[in-house]
């Protein structure tokens, strides 16, 4: 993202539209705010500007994050009217990029929209720099019938979507008719709202692993940031045709059958 020559080389091809997924992730962003700004804000701004210069008002889909909402969240639930109040560097920089994209869209330089990604399962195993990596790590552990220590309690409440369904949402955003984009072009995706215990139970059921392979040792800060999500209403996204996995059984099936698990 900070390599101008690489950005220009990518845009020199036969490009009609862009899905922008690149980012320095949450934990890494907190550890190095300056690098986060260079990659997540300045790098994104450069990509947008060069896209506007090289292409004819392309559709630009930006993968934002629920981190822009901050914490604590309203206990009675999050709606499309909930005001973003990011508390982490990652969320702050994602919100800044949302605003920049909105400005360029209003100027007519880009045809942009941002979708705020929830917890995505299951990401590939390994050191991703994501503080929310435990949501995916539990899939890998139980799929291999290994012990896993959850850093959030069994009662922790999560917003989740399978990587297969996220892909569907990104492609839908790419093709979404402009006539359906009459309001704000930022969407909270309609993720599933489920507990860690429910998630573990379903993964164990589908993998044949014992649920007691998972033990719980709650990290207070991590649970506050990633385990206290209230009910979610994402009517604007639903009206625009975005969909969630449907139920926890389908979500787990989609996550387990994806090639990363």
Buried (B, 14 or more C-beta within 10 A) or exposed (E): BEEEEEBEEBBEEEEEBBBBEEBBBBBBBBEBBEBBBBBBBBBBBBBBBBBBEBBEBBBBBBBBBBBBBBBEBEEEEBBBEBEBBBBBBBBBBBBBBBEBBBEBBEEEBBBBBBBBBBBBBBBEBEEBBBBBBBBBBBBBBBBEEEEBEBBBBBEBBBBBBBBBBBBBBBEBBBEBEEEEBEEEBBBBBBBBBBBBBBBBBBBBEBBEBEBEBBEBEBBEEBBBBBBBBBBBBBEBBBEBEBBBBEEBEBBBBBBBEBEBB
